[in-house]
Amino acid sequence: MIAEDYQQGLLDRLNEGIKDTPQRTKSVTQTVIEAAQDPSKVLMFNYASEALNNSFFLRCLKPPQHGLPNHEDDITPYFGAAFRQDYGSLTQLKSTFSATAMGIFGSGWVWLVCDQTGQLAVVPTFGAGTLLVRSQERLQARLKISDAVIGEAPIVGRPRTIPGVKPSGQPAPSSPASGVSSQQPPVHPPTQTRQLSSSALSAFDLPGFKAAGLNDKGGRGPLGDVLFPLLCISVHEHAWVSAGYGVWGKEEYMKRFWSVVNWKQVSEHYETYVPNTLASLEGF
């Protein structure tokens, strides 16, 4: 799993890249939005978007409790009814999500999303592409959370650091599942920047993320135009290598991922975007 040392490394490099620009006083989210519209700020976008995605990834994780294999008992009946309708079972949902991650050749992210009607789907983005920017406004309003990502200082202009975590050159626990520490040097900026992909720009509703055709299981029909992320996983080689699973450890990484998913938070995300208006629900 990607841990806080990787998050700090992203923010360190982002800080270095924006220190003499107007973005130095902007939030990470604002930086993503503005950099996505300027081809000269590709590297800035990559670091900011990766930090945003990685923060969401980390917030959806929770260390396993003693004696319990996972947090599936925390799934709410409302969210349980939703994934049963679209996938038939949690097992099938997890299988679809894992297969999508295993099918990515290269780096990216896999997202469990819903649309305005509550329909669920699994969607990949590639490189530093993100689905988070538009949906954050509703999360902040409903859950009263701040605009900051993990490691971002709440004071404008203050260097972004993670409380209690040393700079990126210092090792830190790299996996909430394994606790293995990374001894590798920090990742340095690439010599060549990547081009912005259409998946990266789609988050900004320019004119909107068209999700029709992304329904991966032939459920209730085409998805709506706007997708709300509920859960994501990092599909980057360093995620399973630094967690101790080895270069070919992607499959084991995926298996361990399900033991640390914070299903209570995923359920809350769903109910934030699709409020429960039903009088009662049976258990799932």
ChimeraX commands (.cxc) that place a marker at each C-alpha (Angstrom):
marker #1 position 0.00,0.00,0.00 radius 0.5
marker #1 position 1.14,3.56,-0.59 radius 0.5
marker #1 position 1.84,5.14,2.78 radius 0.5
marker #1 position 2.44,8.57,4.18 radius 0.5
marker #1 position 6.07,8.70,3.08 radius 0.5
marker #1 position 4.98,8.63,-0.57 radius 0.5
marker #1 position 2.35,11.28,0.15 radius 0.5
marker #1 position 4.97,13.49,1.76 radius 0.5
marker #1 position 7.28,12.99,-1.21 radius 0.5
marker #1 position 4.56,14.16,-3.59 radius 0.5
marker #1 position 3.92,17.27,-1.51 radius 0.5
marker #1 position 7.64,18.03,-1.17 radius 0.5
marker #1 position 8.05,18.01,-4.93 radius 0.5
marker #1 position 4.85,19.96,-5.45 radius 0.5
marker #1 position 6.04,22.61,-3.00 radius 0.5
marker #1 position 9.34,22.87,-4.85 radius 0.5
marker #1 position 7.58,23.30,-8.17 radius 0.5
marker #1 position 5.13,25.99,-7.03 radius 0.5
marker #1 position 7.31,28.08,-4.72 radius 0.5
marker #1 position 7.66,30.92,-7.24 radius 0.5
marker #1 position 4.19,30.65,-8.78 radius 0.5
marker #1 position 0.68,31.88,-7.88 radius 0.5
marker #1 position -0.15,28.29,-6.85 radius 0.5
marker #1 position 2.03,28.58,-3.74 radius 0.5
marker #1 position -0.97,29.93,-1.78 radius 0.5
marker #1 position -3.54,27.59,-3.36 radius 0.5
marker #1 position -4.86,24.30,-2.04 radius 0.5
marker #1 position -3.86,21.06,-3.71 radius 0.5
marker #1 position -7.35,20.76,-5.17 radius 0.5
marker #1 position -7.18,24.28,-6.64 radius 0.5
marker #1 position -3.75,23.51,-8.05 radius 0.5
marker #1 position -5.08,20.40,-9.80 radius 0.5
marker #1 position -7.91,22.36,-11.42 radius 0.5
marker #1 position -5.72,25.23,-12.62 radius 0.5
marker #1 position -2.75,23.13,-13.75 radius 0.5
marker #1 position -5.01,20.80,-15.74 radius 0.5
marker #1 position -5.92,23.69,-18.03 radius 0.5
marker #1 position -2.32,24.77,-18.73 radius 0.5
marker #1 position -0.12,22.42,-20.82 radius 0.5
marker #1 position 3.01,24.06,-19.39 radius 0.5
marker #1 position 2.08,22.83,-15.89 radius 0.5
marker #1 position 1.95,19.11,-16.61 radius 0.5
marker #1 position 4.44,18.16,-13.88 radius 0.5
marker #1 position 2.65,20.39,-11.37 radius 0.5
marker #1 position -0.63,18.71,-12.25 radius 0.5
marker #1 position 0.89,15.24,-11.91 radius 0.5
marker #1 position 2.21,15.84,-8.39 radius 0.5
marker #1 position -0.94,17.63,-7.20 radius 0.5
marker #1 position -3.35,15.11,-8.70 radius 0.5
marker #1 position -1.37,12.15,-7.39 radius 0.5
marker #1 position -1.39,13.73,-3.91 radius 0.5
marker #1 position -5.14,14.27,-4.13 radius 0.5
marker #1 position -5.81,10.69,-5.27 radius 0.5
marker #1 position -3.41,9.19,-2.75 radius 0.5
marker #1 position -5.00,11.16,0.08 radius 0.5
marker #1 position -8.42,9.78,-0.83 radius 0.5
marker #1 position -6.94,6.28,-1.06 radius 0.5
marker #1 position -5.42,6.54,2.42 radius 0.5
marker #1 position -8.62,7.92,3.94 radius 0.5
marker #1 position -10.48,4.81,2.72 radius 0.5
marker #1 position -8.15,2.46,4.61 radius 0.5
marker #1 position -8.27,1.23,8.19 radius 0.5
marker #1 position -5.93,-1.23,9.91 radius 0.5
marker #1 position -7.56,-4.63,10.52 radius 0.5
marker #1 position -8.94,-5.22,13.98 radius 0.5
marker #1 position -7.51,-8.01,16.10 radius 0.5
marker #1 position -9.23,-11.27,15.29 radius 0.5
marker #1 position -11.17,-9.93,12.31 radius 0.5
marker #1 position -10.15,-10.48,8.67 radius 0.5
marker #1 position -11.74,-7.28,7.35 radius 0.5
marker #1 position -14.25,-4.48,8.04 radius 0.5
marker #1 position -17.16,-5.85,6.04 radius 0.5
marker #1 position -19.39,-5.89,9.12 radius 0.5
marker #1 position -19.36,-2.07,8.94 radius 0.5
marker #1 position -21.20,-1.98,5.61 radius 0.5
marker #1 position -24.54,-0.24,6.09 radius 0.5
marker #1 position -27.77,-1.92,4.93 radius 0.5
marker #1 position -28.39,0.98,2.53 radius 0.5
marker #1 position -25.06,0.61,0.73 radius 0.5
marker #1 position -25.37,-3.18,0.89 radius 0.5
marker #1 position -28.69,-3.00,-0.93 radius 0.5
marker #1 position -27.06,-0.85,-3.62 radius 0.5
marker #1 position -24.22,-3.20,-4.46 radius 0.5
marker #1 position -26.53,-6.21,-4.34 radius 0.5
marker #1 position -28.73,-4.54,-6.93 radius 0.5
marker #1 position -25.84,-3.72,-9.26 radius 0.5
marker #1 position -23.45,-6.62,-8.64 radius 0.5
marker #1 position -25.45,-9.33,-6.92 radius 0.5
marker #1 position -23.01,-9.69,-4.04 radius 0.5
marker #1 position -20.01,-8.10,-2.37 radius 0.5
marker #1 position -17.88,-10.93,-3.71 radius 0.5
marker #1 position -18.79,-10.03,-7.27 radius 0.5
marker #1 position -18.17,-6.34,-6.66 radius 0.5
marker #1 position -14.71,-7.09,-5.26 radius 0.5
marker #1 position -13.98,-9.45,-8.15 radius 0.5
marker #1 position -14.86,-6.80,-10.74 radius 0.5
marker #1 position -12.82,-4.14,-8.94 radius 0.5
marker #1 position -9.79,-6.44,-8.56 radius 0.5
marker #1 position -9.96,-7.59,-12.19 radius 0.5
marker #1 position -9.96,-3.98,-13.35 radius 0.5
marker #1 position -6.87,-3.24,-11.27 radius 0.5
marker #1 position -5.10,-6.37,-12.49 radius 0.5
marker #1 position -5.88,-5.35,-16.07 radius 0.5
marker #1 position -4.07,-2.01,-15.82 radius 0.5
marker #1 position -0.64,-2.30,-17.43 radius 0.5
marker #1 position 1.21,0.70,-16.12 radius 0.5
marker #1 position 0.22,3.13,-13.39 radius 0.5
marker #1 position -3.20,4.44,-12.53 radius 0.5
marker #1 position -6.13,4.25,-10.14 radius 0.5
marker #1 position -9.28,2.14,-9.93 radius 0.5
marker #1 position -12.42,3.73,-8.52 radius 0.5
marker #1 position -15.71,2.48,-7.18 radius 0.5
marker #1 position -18.15,5.23,-8.13 radius 0.5
marker #1 position -21.84,6.02,-8.15 radius 0.5
marker #1 position -23.93,8.41,-10.22 radius 0.5
marker #1 position -26.72,10.73,-9.11 radius 0.5
marker #1 position -29.21,7.86,-9.04 radius 0.5
marker #1 position -27.01,5.69,-6.85 radius 0.5
marker #1 position -25.98,3.24,-9.56 radius 0.5
marker #1 position -22.53,1.77,-8.94 radius 0.5
marker #1 position -19.68,1.10,-11.37 radius 0.5
marker #1 position -15.95,0.44,-11.42 radius 0.5
marker #1 position -13.91,2.95,-13.43 radius 0.5
marker #1 position -10.14,3.15,-14.08 radius 0.5
marker #1 position -8.12,6.31,-14.63 radius 0.5
marker #1 position -4.58,6.26,-15.94 radius 0.5
marker #1 position -1.41,8.02,-14.87 radius 0.5
marker #1 position -2.33,10.96,-12.65 radius 0.5
marker #1 position -5.95,11.15,-13.84 radius 0.5
marker #1 position -8.48,11.89,-11.11 radius 0.5
marker #1 position -12.24,11.81,-10.51 radius 0.5
marker #1 position -12.11,13.72,-7.24 radius 0.5
marker #1 position -12.25,17.45,-7.90 radius 0.5
marker #1 position -15.92,17.99,-8.58 radius 0.5
marker #1 position -17.15,15.53,-5.96 radius 0.5
marker #1 position -15.11,17.06,-3.11 radius 0.5
marker #1 position -17.43,20.04,-2.78 radius 0.5
marker #1 position -20.37,17.87,-1.77 radius 0.5
marker #1 position -18.27,15.80,0.62 radius 0.5
marker #1 position -16.99,18.93,2.34 radius 0.5
marker #1 position -20.50,20.36,2.70 radius 0.5
marker #1 position -22.15,17.20,3.99 radius 0.5
marker #1 position -19.39,15.79,6.20 radius 0.5
marker #1 position -17.95,19.17,7.19 radius 0.5
marker #1 position -14.42,18.13,6.24 radius 0.5
marker #1 position -11.72,20.56,5.19 radius 0.5
marker #1 position -10.44,21.13,1.67 radius 0.5
marker #1 position -6.99,19.80,2.62 radius 0.5
marker #1 position -5.55,16.51,1.50 radius 0.5
marker #1 position -3.49,14.38,3.87 radius 0.5
marker #1 position -0.30,16.27,4.59 radius 0.5
marker #1 position -1.53,19.64,3.38 radius 0.5
marker #1 position -1.08,22.43,5.89 radius 0.5
marker #1 position -4.28,24.26,6.90 radius 0.5
marker #1 position -2.52,27.64,6.90 radius 0.5
marker #1 position -2.12,29.32,3.51 radius 0.5
marker #1 position 1.50,29.52,2.44 radius 0.5
marker #1 position 2.73,27.05,5.05 radius 0.5
marker #1 position 4.85,24.15,3.70 radius 0.5
marker #1 position 2.80,21.00,3.27 radius 0.5
marker #1 position 3.87,18.32,5.73 radius 0.5
marker #1 position 2.28,15.40,7.50 radius 0.5
marker #1 position 2.12,15.76,11.30 radius 0.5
marker #1 position 4.35,13.18,12.97 radius 0.5
marker #1 position 5.98,12.04,9.71 radius 0.5
marker #1 position 9.54,12.94,8.77 radius 0.5
marker #1 position 10.45,14.30,5.32 radius 0.5
marker #1 position 10.27,11.89,2.42 radius 0.5
marker #1 position 13.90,10.87,2.69 radius 0.5
marker #1 position 13.12,9.09,5.96 radius 0.5
marker #1 position 11.49,5.62,5.93 radius 0.5
marker #1 position 7.94,5.27,7.18 radius 0.5
marker #1 position 5.48,2.38,7.38 radius 0.5
marker #1 position 4.44,1.74,3.80 radius 0.5
marker #1 position 1.54,-0.62,4.26 radius 0.5
marker #1 position -1.39,-0.51,6.67 radius 0.5
marker #1 position -1.70,-4.23,6.04 radius 0.5
marker #1 position 1.90,-5.38,6.44 radius 0.5
marker #1 position 3.61,-2.56,8.34 radius 0.5
marker #1 position 6.71,-3.11,6.21 radius 0.5
marker #1 position 8.94,-0.03,6.05 radius 0.5
marker #1 position 10.32,1.28,2.80 radius 0.5
marker #1 position 14.10,1.70,2.71 radius 0.5
marker #1 position 14.19,2.98,-0.86 radius 0.5
marker #1 position 15.28,6.55,-1.70 radius 0.5
marker #1 position 12.56,9.04,-2.56 radius 0.5
marker #1 position 11.24,9.08,-6.09 radius 0.5
marker #1 position 12.74,11.93,-8.10 radius 0.5
marker #1 position 10.88,13.91,-10.75 radius 0.5
marker #1 position 11.05,12.25,-14.17 radius 0.5
marker #1 position 13.25,13.79,-16.82 radius 0.5
marker #1 position 10.31,13.83,-19.24 radius 0.5
marker #1 position 6.82,14.86,-18.26 radius 0.5
marker #1 position 3.73,12.93,-19.25 radius 0.5
marker #1 position 0.99,14.31,-21.43 radius 0.5
marker #1 position -2.34,15.04,-19.80 radius 0.5
marker #1 position -4.80,12.29,-20.62 radius 0.5
marker #1 position -8.50,12.74,-21.26 radius 0.5
marker #1 position -9.16,10.88,-18.02 radius 0.5
marker #1 position -7.29,13.57,-16.11 radius 0.5
marker #1 position -9.29,16.40,-17.61 radius 0.5
marker #1 position -12.63,14.66,-17.18 radius 0.5
marker #1 position -12.72,15.40,-13.46 radius 0.5
marker #1 position -13.25,19.09,-14.06 radius 0.5
marker #1 position -16.58,18.82,-15.85 radius 0.5
marker #1 position -15.31,20.41,-19.06 radius 0.5
marker #1 position -18.13,20.11,-20.08 radius 0.5
marker #1 position -18.67,17.01,-17.94 radius 0.5
marker #1 position -17.49,13.47,-17.37 radius 0.5
marker #1 position -19.59,11.46,-19.81 radius 0.5
marker #1 position -19.97,8.10,-18.18 radius 0.5
marker #1 position -22.36,6.48,-20.64 radius 0.5
marker #1 position -21.04,3.08,-21.64 radius 0.5
marker #1 position -18.87,2.68,-18.54 radius 0.5
marker #1 position -21.38,0.45,-16.80 radius 0.5
marker #1 position -19.23,-2.65,-16.45 radius 0.5
marker #1 position -21.85,-5.25,-15.61 radius 0.5
marker #1 position -24.96,-4.46,-17.59 radius 0.5
marker #1 position -26.94,-3.43,-14.54 radius 0.5
marker #1 position -29.59,-0.69,-14.41 radius 0.5
marker #1 position -28.47,0.96,-17.64 radius 0.5
marker #1 position -25.98,3.67,-18.67 radius 0.5
marker #1 position -24.46,5.69,-15.86 radius 0.5
marker #1 position -25.22,9.36,-15.38 radius 0.5
marker #1 position -22.97,12.17,-16.56 radius 0.5
marker #1 position -21.37,12.87,-13.16 radius 0.5
marker #1 position -19.54,10.23,-11.13 radius 0.5
marker #1 position -18.94,10.37,-7.37 radius 0.5
marker #1 position -15.94,8.38,-6.06 radius 0.5
marker #1 position -16.59,6.08,-3.10 radius 0.5
marker #1 position -13.32,4.12,-2.94 radius 0.5
marker #1 position -10.10,3.90,-4.89 radius 0.5
marker #1 position -6.87,1.94,-5.02 radius 0.5
marker #1 position -3.44,2.94,-6.22 radius 0.5
marker #1 position -2.22,0.82,-9.12 radius 0.5
marker #1 position 1.45,1.80,-9.06 radius 0.5
marker #1 position 4.28,-0.72,-8.93 radius 0.5
marker #1 position 5.88,0.97,-5.96 radius 0.5
marker #1 position 2.69,0.34,-3.96 radius 0.5
marker #1 position 3.19,-3.42,-3.82 radius 0.5
marker #1 position 6.99,-3.35,-3.98 radius 0.5
marker #1 position 7.33,-1.02,-0.98 radius 0.5
marker #1 position 4.74,-3.07,0.90 radius 0.5
marker #1 position 7.03,-6.07,0.69 radius 0.5
marker #1 position 5.16,-8.09,-1.96 radius 0.5
marker #1 position 7.88,-7.85,-4.61 radius 0.5
marker #1 position 7.84,-6.75,-8.23 radius 0.5
marker #1 position 5.31,-9.45,-9.13 radius 0.5
marker #1 position 3.25,-8.93,-5.98 radius 0.5
marker #1 position 0.32,-7.07,-7.51 radius 0.5
marker #1 position -2.13,-9.94,-7.00 radius 0.5
marker #1 position -1.18,-10.35,-3.33 radius 0.5
marker #1 position -1.41,-6.59,-2.89 radius 0.5
marker #1 position -4.97,-6.69,-4.19 radius 0.5
marker #1 position -5.90,-9.53,-1.85 radius 0.5
marker #1 position -4.53,-7.69,1.18 radius 0.5
marker #1 position -6.24,-4.47,0.12 radius 0.5
marker #1 position -9.67,-5.90,0.95 radius 0.5
marker #1 position -8.61,-6.58,4.54 radius 0.5
marker #1 position -8.03,-2.86,5.20 radius 0.5
marker #1 position -10.87,-1.19,3.28 radius 0.5
marker #1 position -12.83,1.09,5.62 radius 0.5
marker #1 position -16.33,0.02,4.57 radius 0.5
marker #1 position -17.96,2.33,7.08 radius 0.5
marker #1 position -16.41,5.31,5.31 radius 0.5
marker #1 position -17.28,3.94,1.87 radius 0.5
marker #1 position -20.89,3.54,3.03 radius 0.5
marker #1 position -20.89,7.12,4.33 radius 0.5
marker #1 position -19.58,8.38,1.00 radius 0.5
marker #1 position -22.44,6.63,-0.78 radius 0.5
marker #1 position -25.07,8.04,1.57 radius 0.5
marker #1 position -23.57,11.50,1.16 radius 0.5
marker #1 position -24.04,11.45,-2.60 radius 0.5
marker #1 position -27.27,9.44,-2.59 radius 0.5
marker #1 position -29.19,10.25,0.63 radius 0.5
marker #1 position -31.31,7.44,2.02 radius 0.5
marker #1 position -34.93,8.51,1.65 radius 0.5
marker #1 position -36.43,5.09,2.29 radius 0.5
marker #1 position -38.40,4.62,5.51 radius 0.5
marker #1 position -36.85,1.25,6.26 radius 0.5
marker #1 position -34.45,-1.26,4.78 radius 0.5
marker #1 position -34.06,-4.93,5.40 radius 0.5
marker #1 position -30.64,-6.28,6.24 radius 0.5
marker #1 position -28.48,-7.53,3.41 radius 0.5
marker link #1:1,2 radius 0.2
marker link #1:2,3 radius 0.2
marker link #1:3,4 radius 0.2
marker link #1:4,5 radius 0.2
marker link #1:5,6 radius 0.2
marker link #1:6,7 radius 0.2
marker link #1:7,8 radius 0.2
marker link #1:8,9 radius 0.2
marker link #1:9,10 radius 0.2
marker link #1:10,11 radius 0.2
marker link #1:11,12 radius 0.2
marker link #1:12,13 radius 0.2
marker link #1:13,14 radius 0.2
marker link #1:14,15 radius 0.2
marker link #1:15,16 radius 0.2
marker link #1:16,17 radius 0.2
marker link #1:17,18 radius 0.2
marker link #1:18,19 radius 0.2
marker link #1:19,20 radius 0.2
marker link #1:20,21 radius 0.2
marker link #1:21,22 radius 0.2
marker link #1:22,23 radius 0.2
marker link #1:23,24 radius 0.2
marker link #1:24,25 radius 0.2
marker link #1:25,26 radius 0.2
marker link #1:26,27 radius 0.2
marker link #1:27,28 radius 0.2
marker link #1:28,29 radius 0.2
marker link #1:29,30 radius 0.2
marker link #1:30,31 radius 0.2
marker link #1:31,32 radius 0.2
marker link #1:32,33 radius 0.2
marker link #1:33,34 radius 0.2
marker link #1:34,35 radius 0.2
marker link #1:35,36 radius 0.2
marker link #1:36,37 radius 0.2
marker link #1:37,38 radius 0.2
marker link #1:38,39 radius 0.2
marker link #1:39,40 radius 0.2
marker link #1:40,41 radius 0.2
marker link #1:41,42 radius 0.2
marker link #1:42,43 radius 0.2
marker link #1:43,44 radius 0.2
marker link #1:44,45 radius 0.2
marker link #1:45,46 radius 0.2
marker link #1:46,47 radius 0.2
marker link #1:47,48 radius 0.2
marker link #1:48,49 radius 0.2
marker link #1:49,50 radius 0.2
marker link #1:50,51 radius 0.2
marker link #1:51,52 radius 0.2
marker link #1:52,53 radius 0.2
marker link #1:53,54 radius 0.2
marker link #1:54,55 radius 0.2
marker link #1:55,56 radius 0.2
marker link #1:56,57 radius 0.2
marker link #1:57,58 radius 0.2
marker link #1:58,59 radius 0.2
marker link #1:59,60 radius 0.2
marker link #1:60,61 radius 0.2
marker link #1:61,62 radius 0.2
marker link #1:62,63 radius 0.2
marker link #1:63,64 radius 0.2
marker link #1:64,65 radius 0.2
marker link #1:65,66 radius 0.2
marker link #1:66,67 radius 0.2
marker link #1:67,68 radius 0.2
marker link #1:68,69 radius 0.2
marker link #1:69,70 radius 0.2
marker link #1:70,71 radius 0.2
marker link #1:71,72 radius 0.2
marker link #1:72,73 radius 0.2
marker link #1:73,74 radius 0.2
marker link #1:74,75 radius 0.2
marker link #1:75,76 radius 0.2
marker link #1:76,77 radius 0.2
marker link #1:77,78 radius 0.2
marker link #1:78,79 radius 0.2
marker link #1:79,80 radius 0.2
marker link #1:80,81 radius 0.2
marker link #1:81,82 radius 0.2
marker link #1:82,83 radius 0.2
marker link #1:83,84 radius 0.2
marker link #1:84,85 radius 0.2
marker link #1:85,86 radius 0.2
marker link #1:86,87 radius 0.2
marker link #1:87,88 radius 0.2
marker link #1:88,89 radius 0.2
marker link #1:89,90 radius 0.2
marker link #1:90,91 radius 0.2
marker link #1:91,92 radius 0.2
marker link #1:92,93 radius 0.2
marker link #1:93,94 radius 0.2
marker link #1:94,95 radius 0.2
marker link #1:95,96 radius 0.2
marker link #1:96,97 radius 0.2
marker link #1:97,98 radius 0.2
marker link #1:98,99 radius 0.2
marker link #1:99,100 radius 0.2
marker link #1:100,101 radius 0.2
marker link #1:101,102 radius 0.2
marker link #1:102,103 radius 0.2
marker link #1:103,104 radius 0.2
marker link #1:104,105 radius 0.2
marker link #1:105,106 radius 0.2
marker link #1:106,107 radius 0.2
marker link #1:107,108 radius 0.2
marker link #1:108,109 radius 0.2
marker link #1:109,110 radius 0.2
marker link #1:110,111 radius 0.2
marker link #1:111,112 radius 0.2
marker link #1:112,113 radius 0.2
marker link #1:113,114 radius 0.2
marker link #1:114,115 radius 0.2
marker link #1:115,116 radius 0.2
marker link #1:116,117 radius 0.2
marker link #1:117,118 radius 0.2
marker link #1:118,119 radius 0.2
marker link #1:119,120 radius 0.2
marker link #1:120,121 radius 0.2
marker link #1:121,122 radius 0.2
marker link #1:122,123 radius 0.2
marker link #1:123,124 radius 0.2
marker link #1:124,125 radius 0.2
marker link #1:125,126 radius 0.2
marker link #1:126,127 radius 0.2
marker link #1:127,128 radius 0.2
marker link #1:128,129 radius 0.2
marker link #1:129,130 radius 0.2
marker link #1:130,131 radius 0.2
marker link #1:131,132 radius 0.2
marker link #1:132,133 radius 0.2
marker link #1:133,134 radius 0.2
marker link #1:134,135 radius 0.2
marker link #1:135,136 radius 0.2
marker link #1:136,137 radius 0.2
marker link #1:137,138 radius 0.2
marker link #1:138,139 radius 0.2
marker link #1:139,140 radius 0.2
marker link #1:140,141 radius 0.2
marker link #1:141,142 radius 0.2
marker link #1:142,143 radius 0.2
marker link #1:143,144 radius 0.2
marker link #1:144,145 radius 0.2
marker link #1:145,146 radius 0.2
marker link #1:146,147 radius 0.2
marker link #1:147,148 radius 0.2
marker link #1:148,149 radius 0.2
marker link #1:149,150 radius 0.2
marker link #1:150,151 radius 0.2
marker link #1:151,152 radius 0.2
marker link #1:152,153 radius 0.2
marker link #1:153,154 radius 0.2
marker link #1:154,155 radius 0.2
marker link #1:155,156 radius 0.2
marker link #1:156,157 radius 0.2
marker link #1:157,158 radius 0.2
marker link #1:158,159 radius 0.2
marker link #1:159,160 radius 0.2
marker link #1:160,161 radius 0.2
marker link #1:161,162 radius 0.2
marker link #1:162,163 radius 0.2
marker link #1:163,164 radius 0.2
marker link #1:164,165 radius 0.2
marker link #1:165,166 radius 0.2
marker link #1:166,167 radius 0.2
marker link #1:167,168 radius 0.2
marker link #1:168,169 radius 0.2
marker link #1:169,170 radius 0.2
marker link #1:170,171 radius 0.2
marker link #1:171,172 radius 0.2
marker link #1:172,173 radius 0.2
marker link #1:173,174 radius 0.2
marker link #1:174,175 radius 0.2
marker link #1:175,176 radius 0.2
marker link #1:176,177 radius 0.2
marker link #1:177,178 radius 0.2
marker link #1:178,179 radius 0.2
marker link #1:179,180 radius 0.2
marker link #1:180,181 radius 0.2
marker link #1:181,182 radius 0.2
marker link #1:182,183 radius 0.2
marker link #1:183,184 radius 0.2
marker link #1:184,185 radius 0.2
marker link #1:185,186 radius 0.2
marker link #1:186,187 radius 0.2
marker link #1:187,188 radius 0.2
marker link #1:188,189 radius 0.2
marker link #1:189,190 radius 0.2
marker link #1:190,191 radius 0.2
marker link #1:191,192 radius 0.2
marker link #1:192,193 radius 0.2
marker link #1:193,194 radius 0.2
marker link #1:194,195 radius 0.2
marker link #1:195,196 radius 0.2
marker link #1:196,197 radius 0.2
marker link #1:197,198 radius 0.2
marker link #1:198,199 radius 0.2
marker link #1:199,200 radius 0.2
marker link #1:200,201 radius 0.2
marker link #1:201,202 radius 0.2
marker link #1:202,203 radius 0.2
marker link #1:203,204 radius 0.2
marker link #1:204,205 radius 0.2
marker link #1:205,206 radius 0.2
marker link #1:206,207 radius 0.2
marker link #1:207,208 radius 0.2
marker link #1:208,209 radius 0.2
marker link #1:209,210 radius 0.2
marker link #1:210,211 radius 0.2
marker link #1:211,212 radius 0.2
marker link #1:212,213 radius 0.2
marker link #1:213,214 radius 0.2
marker link #1:214,215 radius 0.2
marker link #1:215,216 radius 0.2
marker link #1:216,217 radius 0.2
marker link #1:217,218 radius 0.2
marker link #1:218,219 radius 0.2
marker link #1:219,220 radius 0.2
marker link #1:220,221 radius 0.2
marker link #1:221,222 radius 0.2
marker link #1:222,223 radius 0.2
marker link #1:223,224 radius 0.2
marker link #1:224,225 radius 0.2
marker link #1:225,226 radius 0.2
marker link #1:226,227 radius 0.2
marker link #1:227,228 radius 0.2
marker link #1:228,229 radius 0.2
marker link #1:229,230 radius 0.2
marker link #1:230,231 radius 0.2
marker link #1:231,232 radius 0.2
marker link #1:232,233 radius 0.2
marker link #1:233,234 radius 0.2
marker link #1:234,235 radius 0.2
marker link #1:235,236 radius 0.2
marker link #1:236,237 radius 0.2
marker link #1:237,238 radius 0.2
marker link #1:238,239 radius 0.2
marker link #1:239,240 radius 0.2
marker link #1:240,241 radius 0.2
marker link #1:241,242 radius 0.2
marker link #1:242,243 radius 0.2
marker link #1:243,244 radius 0.2
marker link #1:244,245 radius 0.2
marker link #1:245,246 radius 0.2
marker link #1:246,247 radius 0.2
marker link #1:247,248 radius 0.2
marker link #1:248,249 radius 0.2
marker link #1:249,250 radius 0.2
marker link #1:250,251 radius 0.2
marker link #1:251,252 radius 0.2
marker link #1:252,253 radius 0.2
marker link #1:253,254 radius 0.2
marker link #1:254,255 radius 0.2
marker link #1:255,256 radius 0.2
marker link #1:256,257 radius 0.2
marker link #1:257,258 radius 0.2
marker link #1:258,259 radius 0.2
marker link #1:259,260 radius 0.2
marker link #1:260,261 radius 0.2
marker link #1:261,262 radius 0.2
marker link #1:262,263 radius 0.2
marker link #1:263,264 radius 0.2
marker link #1:264,265 radius 0.2
marker link #1:265,266 radius 0.2
marker link #1:266,267 radius 0.2
marker link #1:267,268 radius 0.2
marker link #1:268,269 radius 0.2
marker link #1:269,270 radius 0.2
marker link #1:270,271 radius 0.2
marker link #1:271,272 radius 0.2
marker link #1:272,273 radius 0.2
marker link #1:273,274 radius 0.2
marker link #1:274,275 radius 0.2
marker link #1:275,276 radius 0.2
marker link #1:276,277 radius 0.2
marker link #1:277,278 radius 0.2
marker link #1:278,279 radius 0.2
marker link #1:279,280 radius 0.2
marker link #1:280,281 radius 0.2
marker link #1:281,282 radius 0.2
marker link #1:282,283 radius 0.2
marker link #1:283,284 radius 0.2
view
